Amino acid sequence: MYYREWTDRLNLYYLLENIATNSSTSDRALLIFEGKRFSYKDVYEQVLKYGQWLKNEGVKKGDIVALDFQNSDSYIFVWLGLWSIGAKPAFLNYNLSGASLVHCLKAATTKLCIVDPNVEENVGQDVRDQLKDIRFIVHTPEVEAQIAATEGVRAPDSDRSEKSLSSMAILIYTSGTTGMPKAAIVSWGKLIVAGSMSEQLLDRSKGDTMYSSMPLYHSSATIFSFSATLLSGSTQALGRKFSTKTFWNEVRDSGATSILYVGETLRYLLAAPPQHDTETGECLDKKHNVKVAFGNGLRPDIWNEFKERFGVEGICEFYAATEGTFATFNLSKNDYAAGAIGRNGWVYNLIMSFSVALVEVDWETDLPKRNPSTGRCYKARTGEPGEMLFRLPSGNPFGRFQGYYNNRAATEAKVLRDVFSKGDTWFRTGDVVRWDSDGRIYFHDRIGDTFRWKGENVSTAEVSDALCKHPSVKEANVYGVSLPHHDGRAGCAAVHLSSDPTAEVMLDIAAHVRAELPKYARPLFLRIMSELGGGQITGTMKQQKHALREAGVDPTGDKSLGEIYWLKGESYAPFTKKDWGEIQGGKVKL
């Protein structure tokens, strides 16, 4: 990595160029998309054309250009074309429109946005009227033909010169589940380190193919999939977007040896019916070459079920943040560390003890708890939940943590100082985890999601895991809701069931909840979602809770969020307007 810095070859464009211009490797497949196969040489030639076209459009070294695209071969060509001339892409979530899209474009300080015609309707006149200084180019077939007719010219190396490993390579936005998205700076150093880690963990080589239908605007697909592909000289199979109907067909057609997942992806694959050969009737669940599923956000309740049904040897679960400075990994092929986001031997534990710390959380303020006498934080005990912190260099924390582009306040808010000694600095992940005595790290909850009820802290992740152990519960999104005349927040779960919510099913779920959870953690309310996700899912398959929390449990509210049941006596029963009125009137104490 430091050799790349010393030789001024940090730009990953050079990885493409080295393979594409070597006669022994140039025909190796780099990209497979919707039946099209592109060799490293094919992609390189396209990239030079796109780079020259971008120059003709006025793009210069150091410029930031926004890309509003679904996954496609063109997305890759524009992205690498920008790198080829020393410009930087800002990856927009193609689902955004209106105020959120305007905010993201302003945050990038871009003068040009290139738009996929499939999402052009999101960039309406209302958006353009607020962004008079930004030019929009829709990547139509006519534009594509113009690029094809452009002579590919290799820009001089000086255009791609970078100051250091911490220099910006890409802007990737946070998901914005709790507010407007923030533009996280992804450095060349992060791309190289994280991509190389993925490459080494999966033992990826030139004969391997990773399939991903996760959006390229998300760091998992950008860093751990495509960048790792370039670093390993292997092949990227790309899906336009996630669909249970096309996922396994594209995996089989590409010969993928690994797959990328995020959030609830694998749960949705499990919920889909098996596919069968149209001629022989043979079940196709295990007819593929996938050895490992790699990603983050896999819940423990389906870890082994996924491996068994689809015949996948291993799961490699990782924990990282787009703007973070460290990551944990758990490559598991047995039950020992199933469900863990990290797993370490004694040597790595020793290394991590200097780089990672868990601290107790003050749940009233959602900040690390400090000793009133010393002002220092308390380390969480082994096996107890604590916020995960990553150490930063005290003298220059922003050398390692680049933070958010053009947003110093948000960047500073992620840095915690004087944690264990005066002057030390740490990166706040905002996530609470447990680290057991065997070196396994388990996700506990996201700060802000955990809520208090009856004087106890309730982990939404743990309640969700418990609910999903019931055979009728296919998905559970847990959150806390405010109730009149009650302190704290009562537990509520938006659930998708495998069958209708009959009296028998709801009685059985209530019995299961009582057996699995302490009284304070039992969901008092259930919302029955008609489909997986219930519309409360991000483009990267992560559950959203904000709208559900805001809706509360008023049965006269938004019906699209699902019918409400409440834990009444021994079972969950329909929650009526009369029941709500009694809670509002203080006649019912939960």
C-alpha positions in Angstrom: 0.0 0.0 0.0 2.7 2.4 1.0 4.6 1.4 -2.2 1.6 2.6 -4.2 1.8 5.9 -2.3 5.5 6.2 -2.9 5.2 5.5 -6.7 2.1 7.7 -7.0 0.0 4.8 -8.1 -2.8 5.1 -5.5 -5.5 5.5 -8.2 -7.1 2.0 -8.7 -7.3 2.8 -12.4 -3.7 1.5 -12.6 -4.9 -2.0 -11.6 -7.2 -2.1 -14.5 -4.6 -0.8 -16.9 -1.9 -3.2 -15.8 -4.1 -6.3 -16.4 -5.7 -4.8 -19.6 -2.4 -4.0 -21.3 -0.7 -7.3 -20.5 -1.3 -9.8 -23.4 -1.4 -12.7 -21.0 -4.2 -11.3 -18.9 -6.1 -8.8 -21.0 -8.8 -11.3 -22.1 -9.7 -12.2 -18.5 -13.3 -11.3 -17.6 -13.7 -8.2 -15.4 -17.4 -7.6 -15.7 -20.5 -9.7 -16.4 -23.8 -7.9 -16.6 -27.1 -9.1 -18.0 -25.5 -11.7 -20.2 -22.7 -9.4 -21.5 -19.1 -10.3 -20.7 -16.4 -7.6 -20.7 -12.7 -8.5 -20.5 -10.3 -6.2 -18.7 -9.2 -5.0 -22.1 -12.8 -4.3 -23.1 -13.4 -2.2 -20.0 -10.1 -0.4 -20.3 -11.0 0.7 -23.9 -14.4 1.9 -22.7 -12.9 3.8 -19.8 -10.5 5.7 -22.1 -13.4 6.7 -24.3 -15.5 7.8 -21.3 -12.5 9.7 -19.9 -12.1 11.6 -23.1 -15.8 12.3 -23.4 -15.9 13.6 -19.8 -12.9 15.9 -20.6 -14.9 17.1 -23.7 -17.7 17.9 -21.3 -15.4 20.1 -19.2 -14.5 17.8 -16.4 -11.1 18.4 -15.0 -8.7 16.8 -12.5 -10.1 17.0 -9.0 -13.7 17.8 -10.1 -16.5 15.9 -8.3 -19.1 14.5 -10.6 -22.4 13.1 -9.3 -23.6 9.7 -10.6 -27.3 8.9 -10.3 -27.4 5.3 -11.7 -28.8 1.9 -11.1 -26.2 -0.8 -11.4 -25.0 -1.3 -15.0 -22.0 -1.7 -17.2 -22.3 2.1 -18.0 -22.0 2.9 -14.3 -18.7 1.1 -14.1 -17.4 2.9 -17.3 -18.4 6.4 -16.1 -16.9 5.7 -12.6 -13.6 4.4 -13.9 -13.6 7.1 -16.7 -13.7 9.7 -14.0 -10.7 8.1 -12.2 -8.8 7.9 -15.5 -8.7 11.7 -15.7 -8.2 12.3 -12.0 -11.8 13.3 -11.2 -13.9 11.9 -8.3 -17.4 10.4 -8.4 -20.1 11.1 -5.9 -22.5 8.1 -5.8 -26.1 9.1 -5.3 -28.8 6.8 -4.1 -31.0 6.5 -7.2 -34.1 6.2 -5.1 -33.8 9.8 -3.9 -35.8 12.7 -5.3 -37.0 16.1 -4.1 -35.3 17.7 -1.1 -33.1 14.7 -0.3 -31.6 14.6 -3.8 -31.1 18.4 -3.8 -29.4 18.2 -0.4 -27.0 15.4 -1.7 -26.1 17.3 -4.8 -25.4 20.5 -2.9 -23.3 18.6 -0.4 -21.1 17.3 -3.2 -20.3 20.8 -4.6 -20.6 19.3 -8.0 -21.2 21.1 -11.3 -22.3 18.0 -13.2 -24.6 15.1 -12.6 -24.9 12.2 -15.0 -28.2 10.4 -14.8 -29.3 6.9 -15.7 -32.4 7.2 -18.0 -34.1 4.6 -15.7 -34.2 7.1 -12.8 -34.5 10.3 -14.8 -38.0 10.9 -13.4 -36.5 11.5 -10.0 -34.5 14.4 -11.3 -37.6 16.5 -12.1 -37.9 20.2 -12.8 -38.5 20.9 -9.1 -34.9 19.5 -8.4 -33.3 21.3 -11.4 -34.9 24.7 -10.4 -33.1 24.6 -7.1 -29.8 23.7 -8.7 -29.2 26.2 -11.4 -25.4 25.8 -11.2 -25.5 22.1 -11.9 -25.7 20.6 -15.4 -27.6 17.4 -15.8 -26.7 14.9 -18.6 -29.0 11.9 -19.0 -27.0 8.9 -20.3 -29.4 8.2 -23.2 -28.7 5.8 -26.1 -27.7 8.9 -28.1 -25.2 10.0 -25.5 -23.9 6.4 -25.4 -23.5 6.5 -29.2 -21.6 9.8 -28.9 -19.2 8.2 -26.4 -18.7 5.1 -28.6 -17.6 7.4 -31.4 -15.1 9.3 -29.2 -11.5 8.4 -29.6 -10.1 6.9 -26.4 -7.1 8.9 -25.1 -5.0 8.0 -22.1 -4.7 11.0 -19.8 -1.2 11.7 -18.5 -0.1 10.3 -15.2 0.0 13.8 -13.7 -3.8 14.0 -13.9 -4.0 11.0 -11.6 -1.4 12.2 -9.1 -2.6 11.9 -5.5 -1.1 13.5 -2.4 -1.5 10.6 0.0 -3.4 7.5 1.1 -5.9 9.8 2.8 -6.8 11.6 -0.4 -10.5 11.3 -1.5 -11.3 8.6 -4.0 -15.1 8.6 -3.9 -18.0 10.3 -2.0 -20.5 7.7 -0.7 -23.6 8.9 1.2 -24.9 7.6 4.5 -28.3 6.0 4.3 -30.0 8.9 6.0 -32.4 6.8 8.1 -32.3 9.4 10.9 -31.8 12.6 8.9 -30.4 13.9 5.6 -27.7 11.7 4.1 -24.1 12.8 4.7 -21.3 12.6 2.1 -18.7 10.3 3.6 -15.2 10.6 2.2 -13.8 7.3 1.0 -10.0 7.5 0.7 -7.7 5.5 -1.6 -6.2 4.0 1.6 -9.6 2.7 2.6 -10.3 1.2 -0.8 -7.0 -0.6 -0.8 -7.0 -1.9 2.8 -10.7 -2.9 2.9 -10.7 -4.3 -0.6 -7.6 -6.3 0.1 -9.0 -7.6 3.3 -12.1 -8.9 1.4 -9.8 -10.4 -1.3 -7.7 -12.2 1.3 -10.5 -13.5 3.5 -12.3 -15.0 0.5 -9.1 -16.1 -1.1 -10.2 -14.5 -4.3 -8.0 -15.1 -7.3 -8.2 -14.7 -11.1 -10.6 -17.6 -11.4 -13.1 -16.4 -8.9 -16.3 -14.4 -9.6 -18.3 -12.4 -7.0 -21.9 -11.7 -7.7 -23.5 -8.6 -6.3 -26.9 -7.0 -6.9 -26.4 -4.6 -4.1 -26.4 -1.0 -5.3 -23.0 0.4 -6.2 -23.9 3.6 -4.4 -23.4 1.6 -1.2 -19.9 1.0 0.3 -20.3 -2.7 0.5 -20.7 -3.1 -3.2 -18.1 -0.4 -4.1 -15.4 -1.3 -1.6 -15.8 -5.0 -0.7 -17.0 -6.2 -4.0 -15.8 -4.2 -7.0 -12.6 -2.7 -5.6 -11.7 -6.1 -4.3 -12.3 -7.4 -7.8 -9.7 -5.0 -9.2 -7.3 -5.7 -6.4 -7.5 -9.5 -6.9 -7.7 -9.4 -10.7 -10.9 -11.5 -10.6 -14.4 -11.1 -12.0 -17.4 -9.0 -10.9 -20.8 -10.3 -11.8 -23.3 -7.5 -11.4 -27.1 -7.5 -11.1 -29.1 -4.3 -11.9 -30.9 -4.5 -8.6 -31.9 -7.1 -6.1 -34.7 -9.4 -7.0 -35.4 -12.9 -5.6 -36.7 -13.8 -9.1 -33.4 -13.1 -10.9 -30.8 -13.6 -8.2 -30.0 -17.3 -8.5 -30.4 -17.3 -12.2 -27.7 -14.6 -12.5 -25.5 -16.4 -10.0 -25.7 -19.6 -11.9 -25.2 -18.0 -15.3 -22.1 -16.1 -14.2 -20.6 -19.1 -12.4 -20.2 -16.9 -9.3 -18.1 -18.4 -6.5 -19.2 -15.9 -3.9 -22.1 -13.5 -3.3 -22.5 -10.2 -1.6 -25.4 -9.5 0.8 -26.5 -6.5 2.9 -29.2 -6.3 5.6 -32.2 -8.6 5.0 -31.1 -9.9 1.5 -30.6 -13.5 2.6 -33.9 -13.5 4.6 -35.7 -12.5 1.4 -34.0 -15.3 -0.6 -35.0 -17.8 2.1 -38.6 -16.5 2.0 -38.8 -17.1 -1.8 -40.1 -20.5 -3.0 -37.5 -22.9 -4.5 -36.8 -22.7 -8.2 -37.0 -25.9 -10.3 -35.7 -27.0 -13.6 -38.5 -26.6 -16.1 -37.6 -29.8 -17.9 -36.6 -32.2 -15.1 -38.3 -30.7 -12.1 -35.1 -30.8 -10.2 -34.8 -28.3 -7.3 -32.1 -25.7 -8.2 -31.5 -24.4 -4.7 -28.0 -26.0 -4.5 -27.2 -25.9 -8.2 -24.5 -23.2 -8.2 -20.8 -22.7 -7.5 -21.1 -20.4 -4.5 -18.8 -21.3 -1.6 -19.3 -18.3 0.6 -21.8 -15.5 1.2 -20.0 -12.2 2.2 -21.7 -9.2 3.7 -23.1 -7.5 6.7 -26.4 -7.4 8.6 -27.2 -11.2 8.6 -29.4 -12.0 11.6 -28.4 -15.0 13.7 -31.8 -16.7 13.3 -31.3 -17.5 9.6 -27.5 -18.0 9.6 -27.5 -21.8 9.4 -30.9 -22.1 7.7 -29.5 -20.2 4.7 -26.3 -22.3 4.5 -28.3 -25.6 4.7 -31.0 -24.7 2.2 -28.6 -23.3 -0.5 -25.6 -25.5 0.2 -23.2 -22.6 0.9 -20.1 -23.7 2.8 -19.5 -20.5 4.7 -20.7 -17.1 5.8 -18.3 -14.2 6.1 -20.0 -11.5 8.1 -18.2 -8.2 8.5 -18.8 -5.0 10.5 -17.8 -1.6 9.1 -19.0 1.9 8.5 -18.6 3.8 5.2 -16.8 6.6 7.1 -15.2 4.3 9.7 -11.6 3.5 10.3 -11.7 -0.2 11.2 -13.6 -3.3 10.5 -14.2 -6.7 12.0 -14.7 -10.0 10.2 -16.1 -13.5 10.9 -15.5 -16.2 8.3 -17.5 -19.1 9.7 -18.0 -22.6 8.3 -19.4 -24.1 11.5 -21.7 -23.2 14.4 -19.0 -21.9 16.7 -19.3 -18.2 15.7 -22.6 -18.2 13.9 -24.2 -14.8 14.3 -21.0 -13.0 15.2 -19.9 -9.9 13.4 -16.2 -10.5 14.4 -14.2 -13.4 15.6 -10.6 -13.2 16.7 -7.8 -15.4 18.0 -5.5 -14.3 20.9 -3.0 -12.6 18.6 -5.7 -10.6 16.8 -7.4 -9.9 20.1 -4.1 -8.4 21.4 -3.9 -6.2 18.3 -7.5 -5.2 18.6 -7.1 -4.3 22.3 -5.0 -1.3 21.2 -7.3 -0.3 18.3 -10.9 -1.1 19.5 -12.7 -0.5 22.8 -16.2 -1.0 24.1 -17.5 1.6 26.6 -20.6 1.8 28.7 -23.5 3.9 27.4 -25.6 6.4 29.3 -29.0 5.5 27.8 -30.5 8.8 28.9 -28.2 10.8 26.7 -27.1 8.1 24.2 -23.5 9.2 24.9 -20.7 7.1 26.5 -21.0 7.1 30.3 -18.2 9.1 32.1 -16.9 8.9 35.6 -18.1 12.1 37.3 -14.8 12.4 39.2 -12.3 11.7 36.4 -14.4 12.5 33.3 -13.2 9.3 31.7 -15.3 6.6 30.1 -16.0 3.2 31.6 -14.9 0.1 29.7 -17.7 -2.4 29.2 -17.1 -5.7 30.9 -16.5 -8.8 28.9 -19.8 -10.1 27.5 -21.6 -6.9 28.4 -22.9 -4.4 25.8 -20.9 -1.3 25.0 -20.5 1.2 22.2 -17.7 0.2 19.9 -15.0 2.8 19.5 -12.0 2.8 17.1 -8.8 4.5 18.1 -7.6 7.5 16.1 -4.1 9.0 16.1 -4.2 11.7 18.8 -2.0 14.1 17.0 -3.8 13.8 13.7 -7.2 12.1 14.0 -8.4 13.4 10.6 -5.5 11.8 8.8 -7.1 8.4 9.4 -10.8 9.6 9.7 -11.6 11.8 6.8 -15.2 12.2 7.9 -17.9 13.9 5.9 -17.2 16.2 2.9 -17.8 19.8 3.6 -19.4 19.0 7.0 -17.0 19.7 9.8 -19.7 19.7 12.5 -20.8 16.2 11.6 -17.2 15.0 11.3 -16.4 16.4 14.8 -19.5 14.7 16.3 -18.0 11.3 15.4 -14.8 12.0 17.3 -14.7 11.2 21.1 -11.8 12.7 23.1 -10.3 12.1 26.5 -11.9 8.6 26.7 -9.4 6.8 28.9 -6.6 9.4 29.1 -6.2 13.1 28.4 -5.8 13.7 24.7 -6.7 10.3 23.3 -9.2 10.3 20.4 -11.6 7.7 19.2 -14.1 7.2 16.4 -17.7 6.7 17.6 -19.5 3.9 15.6 -22.9 4.6 17.2 -23.3 0.8 17.5 -23.5 -1.3 20.7 -21.9 -4.7 20.6 -20.9 -7.5 23.0 -17.4 -9.0 23.0 -17.2 -12.4 24.7 -14.3 -14.1 26.4 -13.7 -16.3 23.3 -13.1 -13.3 21.0 -16.5 -13.3 19.3 -18.2 -10.0 18.8 -22.0 -9.8 18.5 -24.1 -6.9 17.4 -26.4 -5.7 20.2 -28.2 -2.6 18.9 -27.9 0.8 17.2 -27.7 3.7 19.6 -31.0 5.5 19.2 -32.9 2.2 18.5 -32.5 0.8 22.0 -35.4 2.1 24.2 -36.3 2.0 27.9 -39.4 0.4 29.3 -40.1 -0.3 32.9 -36.7 1.1 33.8 -34.9 -1.5 31.6 -33.0 -1.1 28.3 -34.5 -3.1 25.4 -32.4 -4.1 22.5 -34.4 -4.0 19.3 -32.0 -6.5 17.6 -32.3 -9.1 20.4 -36.1 -8.8 20.5 -36.2 -9.2 16.7 -34.0 -12.3 16.8 -36.2 -13.8 19.5 -39.4 -13.2 17.5 -37.9 -14.6 14.3 -37.3 -17.9 16.0 -41.1 -18.5 15.8 -41.9 -20.5 12.6 -44.7 -18.1 11.6 -42.6 -14.9 11.9 -40.6 -14.3 8.7 -39.4 -10.8 9.5 -39.6 -8.5 12.6 -38.7 -4.8 12.7 -38.7 -3.8 16.4 -39.0 -0.3 17.8 -40.3 1.6 20.8 -43.4 3.8 20.8 -44.6 6.5 23.2 -47.9 6.0 25.0 -50.0 8.4 26.9 -49.7 8.1 30.7 -46.7 5.8 30.4 -43.0 6.5 30.9 -40.4 5.3 28.4 -41.4 3.6 25.2 -43.4 0.4 24.8 -42.2 -2.4 22.5 -43.7 -2.7 19.1 -42.8 -5.0 16.2 -43.8 -4.8 12.6 -43.9 -8.4 11.5 -44.5 -10.4 8.3 -46.1 -13.7 8.9 -46.0 -16.9 6.8 -49.8 -17.3 7.4 -52.9 -15.3 8.3 -52.9 -13.9 11.9 -55.5 -16.4 13.2 -56.4 -16.6 16.8 -54.3 -19.8 17.1 -51.2 -18.3 15.4 -51.4 -15.1 17.6 -51.8 -17.2 20.8 -48.8 -19.3 19.8 -46.7 -16.2 19.1 -47.6 -14.7 22.5 -46.6 -18.0 24.2 -43.3 -17.9 22.3 -42.6 -14.3 23.3 -43.3 -15.1 27.0 -40.9 -18.1 26.8 -38.1 -16.2 25.0 -38.1 -12.7 26.5 -38.2 -11.1 29.9 -41.4 -9.3 30.7 -40.0 -5.8 30.0 -38.7 -6.8 26.6 -41.9 -8.4 25.2 -43.5 -6.5 22.4 -46.8 -5.2 23.6 -47.9 -4.4 20.1 -47.5 -6.1 16.7 -48.1 -4.5 13.3 -48.9 -7.1 10.7 -47.1 -6.3 7.4 -48.6 -7.7 4.2 -45.2 -8.2 2.6 -41.6 -8.5 3.6 -40.1 -5.1 4.4 -43.6 -3.5 4.6 -42.2 -0.5 2.6 -39.9 0.3 5.6 -36.6 -0.9 3.9 -33.8 1.1 2.4 -32.3 0.6 -1.0 -29.6 -1.5 0.7 -32.1 -3.8 2.4 -31.8 -2.3 5.8 -34.9 -1.9 8.0 -36.1 1.7 8.7 -37.9 2.5 12.0 -38.5 6.2 11.9 -41.9 6.2 10.1 -43.1 3.4 12.3 -42.0 5.1 15.5 -43.7 8.3 14.4 -46.9 6.5 13.5 -47.2 5.0 17.0 -50.1 2.6 17.6 -53.1 4.8 16.9 -55.4 2.3 15.1 -57.0 5.1 13.2 -53.7 6.1 11.6 -52.0 5.1 8.4 -53.6 1.7 7.4 -50.8 1.0 4.9 -48.4 0.3 7.8 -50.4 -2.7 8.8 -53.2 -3.8 11.2 -52.2 -3.5 14.9 -52.5 -6.2 17.6 -51.7 -5.9 21.3 -50.7 -8.3 24.0 -54.0 -8.7 25.9 -54.1 -11.5 28.4 -52.6 -14.7 27.0 -52.7 -13.7 23.3 -52.2 -10.9 20.8 -55.6 -9.5 19.9 -56.8 -6.8 17.4 -56.1 -3.4 18.9 -59.3 -1.3 18.5 -60.2 2.4 18.6 -61.9 1.7 21.9 -58.7 0.1 23.3 -56.7 3.2 22.2 -59.2 5.5 23.8 -58.8 3.7 27.2 -55.0 4.1 27.0 -55.4 7.8 26.1 -57.8 8.2 29.1 -55.4 6.5 31.5 -57.8 3.6 32.1 -55.3 1.0 31.0 -51.9 0.6 32.6 -49.4 -1.5 30.6 
